[in-house]
Amino acid sequence: MFPCCIIKNNQISVNNRIVFQASDHTDFGVFIKMAFKHLDIDYPKFYKMDRLCKLGFLAAEYLFYGDPECHPEESTAIILANSTGSHYSDMRHYETIRDPENIQPSPSVFVYTLPNIVIGEIAIRHGIKGENAFFICRDKEESTVQDYANTLLSNHITRSCLTGWVDYYHDTDYLAELFWIKA
């Protein structure tokens, strides 16, 4: 089995062991900040990220810190997918521009209207410069992500890959499921 981190239902597990949880009634925004503080890392940029990025970023952090086998290198690949793209940030951005009489676009929201920003945030934090891709799929059972990661590993393009599913639709509908795969 590959090392993995799963974040769902206000709970974080690494390799099927719960490492952090909050009550079921905790708002996602509060839960994700509590989970970040639990790691006790200094990364102020976290607070500027949108919810999708925070979700993927924390899943990677918990995986890297929670499993001694997971050591990202410069050539590590990051291959992720979801079914909603950056819908949450897209809608927030739309709200800032929909009224022609009161257009107030926010660059801090607009930057997160691409789902691959999750990959960028993880890569910046860990100095990763390897292959990367973010796929939009109907559901997480599609094999696109795994097939792509296996191709990169079998063709010796990389020796390690962070791969999986990071999807945020709203506070009660989110899932991060990241895996660490090595050649």
Phi and psi restraints in degrees (value plus and minus 20) as a CYANA .aco file:
   2 PHE   PHI     -99.0   -59.0
   2 PHE   PSI     125.4   165.4
   3 PRO   PHI     -77.3   -37.3
   3 PRO   PSI     119.2   159.2
   4 CYS   PHI    -168.9  -128.9
   4 CYS   PSI     136.0   176.0
   5 CYS   PHI    -147.4  -107.4
   5 CYS   PSI     112.7   152.7
   6 ILE   PHI    -145.0  -105.0
   6 ILE   PSI     110.2   150.2
   7 ILE   PHI    -141.4  -101.4
   7 ILE   PSI      99.1   139.1
   8 LYS   PHI    -184.0  -144.0
   8 LYS   PSI     134.7   174.7
   9 ASN   PHI      29.9    69.9
   9 ASN   PSI      23.6    63.6
  10 ASN   PHI      38.5    78.5
  10 ASN   PSI      16.0    56.0
  11 GLN   PHI    -162.5  -122.5
  11 GLN   PSI     121.7   161.7
  12 ILE   PHI    -142.3  -102.3
  12 ILE   PSI     108.0   148.0
  13 SER   PHI    -147.1  -107.1
  13 SER   PSI     123.1   163.1
  14 VAL   PHI    -140.3  -100.3
  14 VAL   PSI     102.3   142.3
  15 ASN   PHI      32.1    72.1
  15 ASN   PSI      26.6    66.6
  16 ASN   PHI      45.7    85.7
  16 ASN   PSI      -2.3    37.7
  17 ARG   PHI    -136.6   -96.6
  17 ARG   PSI     103.3   143.3
  18 ILE   PHI     -87.2   -47.2
  18 ILE   PSI     104.7   144.7
  19 VAL   PHI    -132.5   -92.5
  19 VAL   PSI     -35.7     4.3
  20 PHE   PHI    -181.3  -141.3
  20 PHE   PSI     121.3   161.3
  21 GLN   PHI    -176.1  -136.1
  21 GLN   PSI     135.4   175.4
  22 ALA   PHI    -147.8  -107.8
  22 ALA   PSI     147.8   187.8
  23 SER   PHI     -82.6   -42.6
  23 SER   PSI     135.8   175.8
  24 ASP   PHI     -80.5   -40.5
  24 ASP   PSI     -43.9    -3.9
  25 HIS   PHI    -112.1   -72.1
  25 HIS   PSI     -18.4    21.6
  26 THR   PHI     -94.3   -54.3
  26 THR   PSI     110.4   150.4
  27 ASP   PHI     -79.1   -39.1
  27 ASP   PSI     123.6   163.6
  28 PHE   PHI     -74.7   -34.7
  28 PHE   PSI     -65.0   -25.0
  29 GLY   PHI     -78.4   -38.4
  29 GLY   PSI     -60.7   -20.7
  30 VAL   PHI     -90.4   -50.4
  30 VAL   PSI     -66.4   -26.4
  31 PHE   PHI     -76.0   -36.0
  31 PHE   PSI     -68.3   -28.3
  32 ILE   PHI     -88.0   -48.0
  32 ILE   PSI     -55.1   -15.1
  33 LYS   PHI     -89.0   -49.0
  33 LYS   PSI     -59.4   -19.4
  34 MET   PHI     -82.7   -42.7
  34 MET   PSI     -61.8   -21.8
  35 ALA   PHI     -85.1   -45.1
  35 ALA   PSI     -58.4   -18.4
  36 PHE   PHI     -84.6   -44.6
  36 PHE   PSI     -67.4   -27.4
  37 LYS   PHI     -83.2   -43.2
  37 LYS   PSI     -52.4   -12.4
  38 HIS   PHI     -79.9   -39.9
  38 HIS   PSI     -53.6   -13.6
  39 LEU   PHI     -91.6   -51.6
  39 LEU   PSI     -42.2    -2.2
  40 ASP   PHI      36.4    76.4
  40 ASP   PSI      29.3    69.3
  41 ILE   PHI    -131.5   -91.5
  41 ILE   PSI     132.6   172.6
  42 ASP   PHI    -119.6   -79.6
  42 ASP   PSI      81.7   121.7
  43 TYR   PHI    -171.9  -131.9
  43 TYR   PSI      56.8    96.8
  44 PRO   PHI     -76.7   -36.7
  44 PRO   PSI     -45.1    -5.1
  45 LYS   PHI     -81.2   -41.2
  45 LYS   PSI     -41.9    -1.9
  46 PHE   PHI     -73.7   -33.7
  46 PHE   PSI     -60.9   -20.9
  47 TYR   PHI     -88.8   -48.8
  47 TYR   PSI     -36.2     3.8
  48 LYS   PHI    -111.7   -71.7
  48 LYS   PSI     -33.2     6.8
  49 MET   PHI     -90.6   -50.6
  49 MET   PSI     135.5   175.5
  50 ASP   PHI     -99.0   -59.0
  50 ASP   PSI     157.0   197.0
  51 ARG   PHI     -87.7   -47.7
  51 ARG   PSI     -56.7   -16.7
  52 LEU   PHI     -83.0   -43.0
  52 LEU   PSI     -65.0   -25.0
  53 CYS   PHI     -84.4   -44.4
  53 CYS   PSI     -63.4   -23.4
  54 LYS   PHI     -79.1   -39.1
  54 LYS   PSI     -61.7   -21.7
  55 LEU   PHI     -82.3   -42.3
  55 LEU   PSI     -72.1   -32.1
  56 GLY   PHI     -86.7   -46.7
  56 GLY   PSI     -61.2   -21.2
  57 PHE   PHI     -79.2   -39.2
  57 PHE   PSI     -68.1   -28.1
  58 LEU   PHI     -88.0   -48.0
  58 LEU   PSI     -56.0   -16.0
  59 ALA   PHI     -80.9   -40.9
  59 ALA   PSI     -62.6   -22.6
  60 ALA   PHI     -85.5   -45.5
  60 ALA   PSI     -64.4   -24.4
  61 GLU   PHI     -80.4   -40.4
  61 GLU   PSI     -67.8   -27.8
  62 TYR   PHI     -84.4   -44.4
  62 TYR   PSI     -56.8   -16.8
  63 LEU   PHI     -86.5   -46.5
  63 LEU   PSI     -67.1   -27.1
  64 PHE   PHI     -85.2   -45.2
  64 PHE   PSI     -57.5   -17.5
  65 TYR   PHI    -104.9   -64.9
  65 TYR   PSI     -42.5    -2.5
  66 GLY   PHI    -115.5   -75.5
  66 GLY   PSI     -29.5    10.5
  67 ASP   PHI    -153.4  -113.4
  67 ASP   PSI      98.3   138.3
  68 PRO   PHI     -84.3   -44.3
  68 PRO   PSI     -35.2     4.8
  69 GLU   PHI     -98.6   -58.6
  69 GLU   PSI     -36.1     3.9
  70 CYS   PHI    -115.4   -75.4
  70 CYS   PSI      78.7   118.7
  71 HIS   PHI    -147.0  -107.0
  71 HIS   PSI      79.7   119.7
  72 PRO   PHI     -85.4   -45.4
  72 PRO   PSI     120.7   160.7
  73 GLU   PHI    -135.5   -95.5
  73 GLU   PSI     150.6   190.6
  74 GLU   PHI     -77.2   -37.2
  74 GLU   PSI     -55.4   -15.4
  75 SER   PHI    -110.1   -70.1
  75 SER   PSI     -16.9    23.1
  76 THR   PHI     -77.7   -37.7
  76 THR   PSI     117.9   157.9
  77 ALA   PHI    -112.9   -72.9
  77 ALA   PSI     130.1   170.1
  78 ILE   PHI    -146.8  -106.8
  78 ILE   PSI      95.5   135.5
  79 ILE   PHI    -146.0  -106.0
  79 ILE   PSI      93.2   133.2
  80 LEU   PHI    -147.0  -107.0
  80 LEU   PSI     146.7   186.7
  81 ALA   PHI    -173.6  -133.6
  81 ALA   PSI     142.3   182.3
  82 ASN   PHI    -180.9  -140.9
  82 ASN   PSI    -199.9  -159.9
  83 SER   PHI    -127.2   -87.2
  83 SER   PSI     -30.7     9.3
  84 THR   PHI    -134.5   -94.5
  84 THR   PSI     -17.5    22.5
  85 GLY   PHI      38.3    78.3
  85 GLY   PSI    -150.1  -110.1
  86 SER   PHI    -133.5   -93.5
  86 SER   PSI      18.9    58.9
  87 HIS   PHI     -69.5   -29.5
  87 HIS   PSI     -65.7   -25.7
  88 TYR   PHI     -78.7   -38.7
  88 TYR   PSI     -68.2   -28.2
  89 SER   PHI     -91.8   -51.8
  89 SER   PSI     -53.0   -13.0
  90 ASP   PHI     -78.6   -38.6
  90 ASP   PSI     -65.3   -25.3
  91 MET   PHI     -88.1   -48.1
  91 MET   PSI     -57.8   -17.8
  92 ARG   PHI     -83.6   -43.6
  92 ARG   PSI     -61.4   -21.4
  93 HIS   PHI     -85.8   -45.8
  93 HIS   PSI     -63.6   -23.6
  94 TYR   PHI     -76.9   -36.9
  94 TYR   PSI     -60.2   -20.2
  95 GLU   PHI     -80.8   -40.8
  95 GLU   PSI     -48.9    -8.9
  96 THR   PHI    -101.0   -61.0
  96 THR   PSI     -33.8     6.2
  97 ILE   PHI    -142.1  -102.1
  97 ILE   PSI     -24.6    15.4
  98 ARG   PHI     -90.9   -50.9
  98 ARG   PSI     -47.5    -7.5
  99 ASP   PHI    -111.6   -71.6
  99 ASP   PSI      87.3   127.3
 100 PRO   PHI     -80.6   -40.6
 100 PRO   PSI     -42.9    -2.9
 101 GLU   PHI    -104.4   -64.4
 101 GLU   PSI     -35.1     4.9
 102 ASN   PHI    -162.2  -122.2
 102 ASN   PSI      30.2    70.2
 103 ILE   PHI     -92.6   -52.6
 103 ILE   PSI     102.4   142.4
 104 GLN   PHI    -159.1  -119.1
 104 GLN   PSI      49.5    89.5
 105 PRO   PHI     -84.6   -44.6
 105 PRO   PSI     122.6   162.6
 106 SER   PHI    -129.6   -89.6
 106 SER   PSI      97.5   137.5
 107 PRO   PHI     -79.9   -39.9
 107 PRO   PSI     -50.9   -10.9
 108 SER   PHI     -90.7   -50.7
 108 SER   PSI     -42.4    -2.4
 109 VAL   PHI    -109.8   -69.8
 109 VAL   PSI     -63.1   -23.1
 110 PHE   PHI     -77.1   -37.1
 110 PHE   PSI     -59.3   -19.3
 111 VAL   PHI     -78.6   -38.6
 111 VAL   PSI     -44.3    -4.3
 112 TYR   PHI    -116.6   -76.6
 112 TYR   PSI      -5.2    34.8
 113 THR   PHI    -106.5   -66.5
 113 THR   PSI       0.2    40.2
 114 LEU   PHI    -150.2  -110.2
 114 LEU   PSI     105.9   145.9
 115 PRO   PHI     -85.8   -45.8
 115 PRO   PSI     -44.0    -4.0
 116 ASN   PHI     -91.4   -51.4
 116 ASN   PSI     -23.3    16.7
 117 ILE   PHI     -83.1   -43.1
 117 ILE   PSI     -48.7    -8.7
 118 VAL   PHI     -76.2   -36.2
 118 VAL   PSI     -67.0   -27.0
 119 ILE   PHI     -81.4   -41.4
 119 ILE   PSI     -64.1   -24.1
 120 GLY   PHI     -79.6   -39.6
 120 GLY   PSI     -62.6   -22.6
 121 GLU   PHI     -84.0   -44.0
 121 GLU   PSI     -62.8   -22.8
 122 ILE   PHI     -85.9   -45.9
 122 ILE   PSI     -64.7   -24.7
 123 ALA   PHI     -82.8   -42.8
 123 ALA   PSI     -63.6   -23.6
 124 ILE   PHI     -81.0   -41.0
 124 ILE   PSI     -67.5   -27.5
 125 ARG   PHI     -78.6   -38.6
 125 ARG   PSI     -57.6   -17.6
 126 HIS   PHI    -131.3   -91.3
 126 HIS   PSI     -11.3    28.7
 127 GLY   PHI      45.2    85.2
 127 GLY   PSI      11.8    51.8
 128 ILE   PHI    -107.1   -67.1
 128 ILE   PSI     110.4   150.4
 129 LYS   PHI    -147.7  -107.7
 129 LYS   PSI      -3.1    36.9
 130 GLY   PHI     -99.6   -59.6
 130 GLY   PSI    -195.3  -155.3
 131 GLU   PHI     -75.9   -35.9
 131 GLU   PSI     128.2   168.2
 132 ASN   PHI    -172.1  -132.1
 132 ASN   PSI     131.6   171.6
 133 ALA   PHI    -178.3  -138.3
 133 ALA   PSI     126.3   166.3
 134 PHE   PHI    -146.9  -106.9
 134 PHE   PSI      97.9   137.9
 135 PHE   PHI    -123.1   -83.1
 135 PHE   PSI     123.9   163.9
 136 ILE   PHI    -123.4   -83.4
 136 ILE   PSI      97.5   137.5
 137 CYS   PHI    -145.6  -105.6
 137 CYS   PSI     138.7   178.7
 138 ARG   PHI     -81.7   -41.7
 138 ARG   PSI     -64.8   -24.8
 139 ASP   PHI    -172.0  -132.0
 139 ASP   PSI     148.1   188.1
 140 LYS   PHI     -95.0   -55.0
 140 LYS   PSI     -25.8    14.2
 141 GLU   PHI    -102.1   -62.1
 141 GLU   PSI     -30.7     9.3
 142 GLU   PHI     -84.2   -44.2
 142 GLU   PSI     124.7   164.7
 143 SER   PHI    -109.7   -69.7
 143 SER   PSI     -17.1    22.9
 144 THR   PHI     -72.6   -32.6
 144 THR   PSI     -69.1   -29.1
 145 VAL   PHI     -84.8   -44.8
 145 VAL   PSI     -69.8   -29.8
 146 GLN   PHI     -83.7   -43.7
 146 GLN   PSI     -62.8   -22.8
 147 ASP   PHI     -81.0   -41.0
 147 ASP   PSI     -63.6   -23.6
 148 TYR   PHI     -84.1   -44.1
 148 TYR   PSI     -65.2   -25.2
 149 ALA   PHI     -82.0   -42.0
 149 ALA   PSI     -64.5   -24.5
 150 ASN   PHI     -81.7   -41.7
 150 ASN   PSI     -57.9   -17.9
 151 THR   PHI     -83.2   -43.2
 151 THR   PSI     -64.9   -24.9
 152 LEU   PHI     -81.4   -41.4
 152 LEU   PSI     -62.1   -22.1
 153 LEU   PHI     -90.8   -50.8
 153 LEU   PSI     -64.7   -24.7
 154 SER   PHI     -90.6   -50.6
 154 SER   PSI     -46.6    -6.6
 155 ASN   PHI    -110.8   -70.8
 155 ASN   PSI     -10.8    29.2
 156 HIS   PHI      39.6    79.6
 156 HIS   PSI      10.3    50.3
 157 ILE   PHI     -97.0   -57.0
 157 ILE   PSI     -49.7    -9.7
 158 THR   PHI    -167.5  -127.5
 158 THR   PSI     142.0   182.0
 159 ARG   PHI    -123.4   -83.4
 159 ARG   PSI     -30.8     9.2
 160 SER   PHI    -169.4  -129.4
 160 SER   PSI     132.6   172.6
 161 CYS   PHI    -166.3  -126.3
 161 CYS   PSI     110.8   150.8
 162 LEU   PHI    -115.2   -75.2
 162 LEU   PSI     101.5   141.5
 163 THR   PHI    -161.5  -121.5
 163 THR   PSI     137.7   177.7
 164 GLY   PHI     127.8   167.8
 164 GLY   PSI    -176.2  -136.2
 165 TRP   PHI    -139.3   -99.3
 165 TRP   PSI     108.3   148.3
 166 VAL   PHI    -155.5  -115.5
 166 VAL   PSI      89.0   129.0
 167 ASP   PHI    -156.7  -116.7
 167 ASP   PSI     108.2   148.2
 168 TYR   PHI    -149.9  -109.9
 168 TYR   PSI      99.3   139.3
 169 TYR   PHI    -129.2   -89.2
 169 TYR   PSI     -66.1   -26.1
 170 HIS   PHI    -180.5  -140.5
 170 HIS   PSI    -199.5  -159.5
 171 ASP   PHI     -75.8   -35.8
 171 ASP   PSI     -45.9    -5.9
 172 THR   PHI    -130.2   -90.2
 172 THR   PSI     -15.6    24.4
 173 ASP   PHI    -152.6  -112.6
 173 ASP   PSI      65.8   105.8
 174 TYR   PHI    -170.2  -130.2
 174 TYR   PSI     134.9   174.9
 175 LEU   PHI    -179.9  -139.9
 175 LEU   PSI     111.1   151.1
 176 ALA   PHI    -141.5  -101.5
 176 ALA   PSI     109.5   149.5
 177 GLU   PHI    -160.7  -120.7
 177 GLU   PSI      75.1   115.1
 178 LEU   PHI    -128.6   -88.6
 178 LEU   PSI     124.1   164.1
 179 PHE   PHI    -146.0  -106.0
 179 PHE   PSI     129.1   169.1
 180 TRP   PHI    -130.3   -90.3
 180 TRP   PSI      97.5   137.5
 181 ILE   PHI    -138.7   -98.7
 181 ILE   PSI     113.5   153.5
 182 LYS   PHI    -141.3  -101.3
 182 LYS   PSI     132.1   172.1
